[in-house]
């Protein structure tokens, strides 16, 4: 049996050993950096952990940049799975 608190550490060590450290460390990202890298064919997609919600920061950033009217966001929670599947 695995100890849940040790699994992430073990996975990180395994990835470092097998394919390299760059695949085991998440890059530090800012909304400005993500915005600079995005375009009409490169969307920004957030995959979040439970309890994490950057929606307010994203809305504020879009307003500061003057692109709020172009911001489209969709939550996959609360029955949105079917709608998201139709978007693919």
N, C-alpha and C positions, 0 to 999 in steps of 0.2 A: 504494500500500500504506500502511496506517495503522500507526503505531507504537503498540503496546499500552499503553505507559506514558503516552501522550497522550490516549487515547480518553476516559477518565473526565473529564478536564479539559475536553475539547472538548464533551462531552455536557452538562456542567454549564453552561458558557458559553452553549450553544445554548438550554437550558431557561430560563435567566435572561432571555435576549433575547426569546424567543418567548412565554413564558407567565408569567414573573415569578420573582423570586428565591425566593419562598416555596415554589416547586415544585422548586427545585434544591438546597435545603439540608434535610438530615434534621433533624427536631426532636430535641432531647436528651430522652430518655425514661428514667424510672426505673421500677423494678418497682412502687413505691408509686403513682406516677402512672398507670401502666397498670392496676393493680388498682382504683384509684378510678374509672376510666372504664369498667370492664367490668361487665357484669351478665349475667343469664341469656340475653339476646338479643344481647349484644355480647361475643363471645369475644375472647380475646387470641390472636393467631396470630403466631408468629415465623417469618420467612423469613430464613434465615441463610446466611452465606458459608461456604465450606469451611474447616474448622478452628475454627469458632466453635461453642461448645456452652454455653448458659446453664443447662443442666438443673440442675446443683448449686445455683446461686444461686436458681433458681426454687423448688426443693424447700425450701431453707432459708427463703426468704421465706414460702412457704405454711405451713411449720411455725410460724414466728414469729407469723403471723396467725391460726393455729388453723384453717386451712382445707385442710390437706394431704389430708384425706379427700375433699375435693371436687375436687382437682386431677386432671385427665386430660391426659396428654400422649402424643403418638404421633410417633415418628420416621418420616420418609418414606424413610430409607435402609434398606439391608439387606432388600430384598424387601417393604417395607411399602406400596408404591404401590397394590397391589390392595386392601388393607384400607382405605386412605384413600379410594379411589374409592367403595367401598361405603358410606362414612360420609356422602357427599354426598347 
